[in-house]
Amino acid sequence: MQVVQSSLSNKITGHIISSMHSPIENTDICLWLNAVATSRDKSAFTQLFHFFAPKILNISKSKLSNKTLANEVVQETMSNVWKKAHLFDESKGAPTTWIYTIMRNVTFDILRKLQSNKEDNLSDDIWPMVEMAEVDDEPFSDHLEQKQILSVIDKLPQNQQEVIKGFYFMEMSQEQLAQHLDLPVGTVKSRLRLALIKLRGLLGVNND
Amino acid sequence: MINHHPKIELLIQYVNGELPASISAGIKIHADLCPKCNNQIIELTKHAAETSFAQEDTLVGIGSEVLSLKGDEPEYNFDAQSMINNITDMPAETELKVDDTPVSITLRGVEYELPNVMKHMSLGKPAQIGKLSRSRILLDEGHIHSSLLRIEAGGSIPEHTHNGYEITLLLEGSFKDDMGEYVAGDFIVLDGKHQHQPMSELGCLCYTVVSDSLHFTQGINKLLNPIGSFIY
């Protein structure tokens, strides 16, 4: 089983690169962030603002369903970008990930204030901005592979995503998955099969 | 070796910031001890960031106010220029406040160093029943109660099941139940389907998140309701 699994995921990655959607202009974003960090460059910040603020606004509106709070998330996130730009370290990860982390943390603290009436701002203890580098102690897991496959797997129907993620990423057996999802083993097997056929289609793998 | 990990669905919700503080903190404690989950979280975060900020034109028409990048300047439902002006008037945060002083708790004379994620959480006064000591973590999350629970050497919790869920993160020491032995870092989720009777030979300290009171299942132990609410 193990052998089948890994040869299949090799097939998947072999074909996956061509099907990725266009990447974000990380180089531009890095340049702007650096300009803010080193020379407090207002026009670079304006560029960052117009790139991220509309996206942040949309995301927070759907999360908070409140315009005032959504604006607050934009204001807080972009303030942190301005104040902390010098802490961004390109070697530790993509600038979008850095800004996403800030946005997620800000949103979390606002929601917690709303729900528990607590202003303890725990987000920075839960997701510290200072430690975002990957620990490379697992020679066998290929993170690039996993990331690329994830973006394709997201296109599968929900019930197929569950079995694929459980089987390939959590390395659960079909029996464990059946128990975990409260389904007959036969259903798990057929979902897995359908998901693989669909994945092959999405990845453009031919019958080989 | 750590054998019990959060499910991927939980990690995704964690990365999206959708879990209560108590559960998020539990995952953080686990991830600090488990490089595999930590790396998975990093990948999921990258993925979430890429999806959130993808350079796509699908923004047009989604929000009523944000008409997106049709011209050079996007439209907002607020005065973007004055927000930019306000922000750029602020000074940079030059010093990085990293407070490395460990926080600790003393339960029955034993001092435990607590995980960093608990640094800004306040703890209630420790209480004791038999070989169990508990200190509430005051997170104010309604029906979700979080605690530090210590089982003294030789102590156990009577067989019980759960109406809601119980997350146990073993911080120090070890305990076992009919499903096996657990070590520091294990992230154990139990719900109504499980019954267990944890016992610790050498003592342990756990971080627990419980969503509902415990049910004691064996005859005489039904008299143990006080312990049920003690643990919840």
Chai-1 contact restraints between the chains, C-beta under 6 A:
chainA,res_idxA,chainB,res_idxB,connection_type,confidence,min_distance_angstrom,max_distance_angstrom,comment,restraint_id
A,I24,B,Q55,contact,1.0,0.0,6.0,A-B,restraint_1
A,K42,B,T88,contact,1.0,0.0,6.0,A-B,restraint_2
A,F45,B,T88,contact,1.0,0.0,6.0,A-B,restraint_3
A,T46,B,I84,contact,1.0,0.0,6.0,A-B,restraint_4
A,F49,B,I84,contact,1.0,0.0,6.0,A-B,restraint_5
A,H50,B,P74,contact,1.0,0.0,6.0,A-B,restraint_6
A,P54,B,V66,contact,1.0,0.0,6.0,A-B,restraint_7
A,P54,B,S68,contact,1.0,0.0,6.0,A-B,restraint_8
A,P54,B,P74,contact,1.0,0.0,6.0,A-B,restraint_9
A,K55,B,F53,contact,1.0,0.0,6.0,A-B,restraint_10
A,L57,B,V66,contact,1.0,0.0,6.0,A-B,restraint_11
A,N58,B,I62,contact,1.0,0.0,6.0,A-B,restraint_12
A,N58,B,G63,contact,1.0,0.0,6.0,A-B,restraint_13
A,N58,B,V66,contact,1.0,0.0,6.0,A-B,restraint_14
A,I59,B,S52,contact,1.0,0.0,6.0,A-B,restraint_15
A,N71,B,F78,contact,1.0,0.0,6.0,A-B,restraint_16
A,M78,B,I87,contact,1.0,0.0,6.0,A-B,restraint_17
A,S79,B,I87,contact,1.0,0.0,6.0,A-B,restraint_18
A,W82,B,I87,contact,1.0,0.0,6.0,A-B,restraint_19
A,K83,B,M90,contact,1.0,0.0,6.0,A-B,restraint_20
A,K83,B,A92,contact,1.0,0.0,6.0,A-B,restraint_21
A,K83,B,E93,contact,1.0,0.0,6.0,A-B,restraint_22
A,K84,B,E93,contact,1.0,0.0,6.0,A-B,restraint_23
A,T96,B,A49,contact,1.0,0.0,6.0,A-B,restraint_24
A,T96,B,F53,contact,1.0,0.0,6.0,A-B,restraint_25
A,T97,B,T45,contact,1.0,0.0,6.0,A-B,restraint_26
A,T97,B,K46,contact,1.0,0.0,6.0,A-B,restraint_27
A,T97,B,A49,contact,1.0,0.0,6.0,A-B,restraint_28
A,Y100,B,A49,contact,1.0,0.0,6.0,A-B,restraint_29
A,Y100,B,S52,contact,1.0,0.0,6.0,A-B,restraint_30
A,R104,B,G17,contact,1.0,0.0,6.0,A-B,restraint_31
A,T107,B,G17,contact,1.0,0.0,6.0,A-B,restraint_32
A,F108,B,G17,contact,1.0,0.0,6.0,A-B,restraint_33
A,S116,B,D140,contact,1.0,0.0,6.0,A-B,restraint_34
A,S116,B,E141,contact,1.0,0.0,6.0,A-B,restraint_35
A,K118,B,D140,contact,1.0,0.0,6.0,A-B,restraint_36
A,D120,B,H120,contact,1.0,0.0,6.0,A-B,restraint_37
A,L122,B,A21,contact,1.0,0.0,6.0,A-B,restraint_38
A,D125,B,V117,contact,1.0,0.0,6.0,A-B,restraint_39
A,D125,B,K119,contact,1.0,0.0,6.0,A-B,restraint_40
A,D125,B,H120,contact,1.0,0.0,6.0,A-B,restraint_41
A,I126,B,S24,contact,1.0,0.0,6.0,A-B,restraint_42
A,I126,B,A25,contact,1.0,0.0,6.0,A-B,restraint_43
A,I126,B,K28,contact,1.0,0.0,6.0,A-B,restraint_44
A,I126,B,V117,contact,1.0,0.0,6.0,A-B,restraint_45
A,E134,B,N39,contact,1.0,0.0,6.0,A-B,restraint_46
A,E134,B,I42,contact,1.0,0.0,6.0,A-B,restraint_47
A,V135,B,P35,contact,1.0,0.0,6.0,A-B,restraint_48
A,D137,B,P35,contact,1.0,0.0,6.0,A-B,restraint_49
A,H143,B,E43,contact,1.0,0.0,6.0,A-B,restraint_50
A,Q146,B,E43,contact,1.0,0.0,6.0,A-B,restraint_51
A,K147,B,E43,contact,1.0,0.0,6.0,A-B,restraint_52
A,K147,B,H47,contact,1.0,0.0,6.0,A-B,restraint_53
A,L150,B,H47,contact,1.0,0.0,6.0,A-B,restraint_54
A,K165,B,I8,contact,1.0,0.0,6.0,A-B,restraint_55
A,F169,B,I8,contact,1.0,0.0,6.0,A-B,restraint_56
A,M170,B,I8,contact,1.0,0.0,6.0,A-B,restraint_57
